Amino acid sequence: LAPKITATWIAVVFIFVLAGLGLKTEEFKKAFKRMYFNAFVQCFNFGVVSSIVFGFSRLLASTNVITKSLADGMVVCSSLPLTINMVLVLT
C-alpha cells in the first residue's frame, strides 16, 4: 500500500461516503423544500464573499501591505467550503 494515497485520498473519500450514508432522507426533503434559500447561500458564499476577498487581497498586495503569496492564500481560503477551510486553519 502507498501511504500517501491510502492515508489521504482513500481515507477522505471513505469518511465522506460514510457521512453521506448516515444522512436521513427526511433531511434531503427539508433541503429540497428550501432550494432557493440554499442556492442563495451557496452563491453568496462562493460568489460574493470570494469576490470581495479577491479584490481586498489584490488591493493589499498592490500597496505592499501583504505579500502576493499571502494574498493568493486569502483567495484560496475564501473560495473553499467552510469545513475544508476550518480543517486547513486548524492543522
C-alpha positions as CSV (number, residue, x, y, z in Angstrom):
1,L,0.0,0.0,0.0
2,A,1.1,3.5,-0.7
3,P,0.6,5.5,2.5
4,K,0.4,8.8,0.6
5,I,-2.5,7.6,-1.4
6,T,-4.4,5.5,1.1
7,A,-4.0,7.9,4.0
8,T,-5.1,10.9,2.1
9,W,-7.3,10.2,-0.9
10,I,-8.9,6.9,0.0
11,A,-9.4,7.7,3.7
12,V,-11.0,11.0,2.9
13,V,-13.4,9.6,0.3
14,F,-14.3,6.7,2.7
15,I,-15.1,9.2,5.5
16,F,-17.3,11.4,3.3
17,V,-19.1,8.3,1.9
18,L,-19.9,7.1,5.4
19,A,-21.0,10.6,6.4
20,G,-23.3,10.7,3.4
21,L,-24.8,7.3,4.1
22,G,-25.6,8.5,7.6
23,L,-27.9,11.3,6.3
24,K,-31.6,10.6,6.7
25,T,-33.9,11.1,3.7
26,E,-36.0,13.5,5.7
27,E,-33.0,15.9,5.8
28,F,-32.8,15.8,2.0
29,K,-36.6,16.5,1.8
30,K,-36.1,19.6,4.0
31,A,-33.2,20.8,2.0
32,F,-35.1,20.4,-1.3
33,K,-38.0,22.4,0.1
34,R,-35.7,25.3,0.7
35,M,-33.8,25.0,-2.6
36,Y,-33.9,28.8,-3.4
37,F,-32.5,29.7,0.0
38,N,-29.8,27.1,-0.2
39,A,-28.9,28.3,-3.7
40,F,-28.7,31.9,-2.4
41,V,-26.4,30.9,0.5
42,Q,-24.1,29.0,-1.9
43,C,-23.9,31.8,-4.4
44,F,-23.3,34.3,-1.7
45,N,-20.6,32.3,0.0
46,F,-18.8,31.3,-3.2
47,G,-19.5,34.3,-5.3
48,V,-19.9,37.4,-3.3
49,V,-17.5,36.6,-0.4
50,S,-14.8,35.3,-2.7
51,S,-15.1,38.3,-4.9
52,I,-14.8,40.7,-2.0
53,V,-11.8,38.9,-0.6
54,F,-10.2,38.7,-4.1
55,G,-10.5,42.5,-4.5
56,F,-9.3,43.2,-1.0
57,S,-6.3,40.9,-1.2
58,R,-5.3,42.4,-4.5
59,L,-5.6,45.9,-3.1
60,L,-3.4,45.0,-0.1
61,A,-0.9,43.2,-2.3
62,S,-0.6,46.1,-4.7
63,T,0.1,48.5,-1.8
64,N,2.7,46.1,-0.4
65,V,0.8,45.6,2.8
66,I,0.9,41.8,2.3
67,T,2.9,39.5,0.0
68,K,1.4,38.1,-3.2
69,S,1.6,34.6,-1.8
70,L,-0.4,35.6,1.3
71,A,-2.9,37.4,-1.0
72,D,-3.3,34.2,-3.0
73,G,-3.8,32.2,0.2
74,M,-6.6,34.5,1.2
75,V,-8.3,34.0,-2.1
76,V,-8.0,30.2,-1.9
77,C,-9.3,30.1,1.7
78,S,-12.2,32.3,0.8
79,S,-13.1,30.0,-2.1
80,L,-13.2,26.8,0.0
81,P,-16.2,25.5,1.8
82,L,-16.2,26.2,5.5
83,T,-15.5,22.6,6.6
84,I,-12.4,22.3,4.4
85,N,-11.3,25.9,5.3
86,M,-11.5,25.2,9.1
87,V,-9.6,21.9,8.7
88,L,-6.8,23.8,6.9
89,V,-6.8,26.5,9.6
90,L,-6.8,24.1,12.5
91,T,-3.9,21.9,11.2
